[in-house]
Amino acid sequence: MTENDIRKIEAHLKRLFGSPTLNVRPRPRLKDSAEVYVGEEFIGVVTDDEDDPGSFNFNMGIIAEDLE
């Protein structure tokens, strides 16, 4: 995942979720994915889509205590 990919994904997610504090950060050891944060809170991971070059997958877990 290139720096350009990360900037495009970040811009898309900011528009989609309407969150100016959302940011996408490269992972130090893994080059095929990036971490997504809102402010300083980690919310998920973006990975390359192996089946569709130029596309990405966003995975966000929601734990039970966050729903209370």
C-alpha positions in Angstrom: 0.0 0.0 0.0 1.6 3.3 -1.1 1.5 6.6 0.6 -0.8 7.8 -2.2 -3.2 4.9 -1.6 -3.3 5.8 2.1 -4.1 9.5 1.3 -6.9 8.5 -1.1 -8.4 6.1 1.4 -8.2 8.7 4.2 -10.0 11.3 2.1 -12.7 8.8 1.1 -13.3 7.7 4.7 -13.4 11.3 6.0 -16.1 12.1 3.4 -18.0 8.9 4.0 -18.1 9.2 7.8 -18.0 13.0 8.0 -15.2 12.9 10.4 -12.3 15.4 10.0 -10.4 13.8 12.8 -10.2 10.4 11.0 -6.7 9.5 9.8 -5.1 6.5 8.2 -1.6 5.6 9.3 0.8 3.2 7.6 1.8 0.1 9.7 5.5 0.0 10.6 6.1 -3.7 9.7 3.2 -4.6 7.3 3.2 -2.9 3.9 -0.1 -4.4 2.7 -2.3 -2.6 5.3 -2.8 0.6 7.3 -4.5 1.5 10.6 -7.5 3.8 10.8 -8.0 6.1 13.8 -10.5 8.7 14.9 -8.5 11.2 16.9 -6.2 8.8 18.8 -8.7 6.0 19.0 -7.9 3.0 16.8 -11.0 1.9 15.0 -9.9 -0.6 12.3 -7.6 -1.8 9.5 -7.5 -1.2 5.8 -6.0 -4.0 3.6 -5.3 -4.5 0.0 -8.0 -6.4 -1.8 -6.1 -9.4 -3.3 -8.9 -10.1 -5.8 -9.3 -6.6 -7.2 -6.1 -4.6 -7.6 -6.6 -0.9 -6.6 -9.4 -1.8 -4.2 -9.2 -2.1 -0.4 -11.1 -3.7 2.5 -11.9 -1.9 5.7 -12.4 -4.1 8.8 -13.8 -2.5 12.0 -14.6 -4.5 15.1 -17.2 -3.4 17.5 -16.9 -4.8 21.1 -19.9 -5.3 23.4 -18.8 -2.6 25.9 -18.8 0.0 23.2 -22.5 -0.7 22.6 -23.6 0.0 26.2 
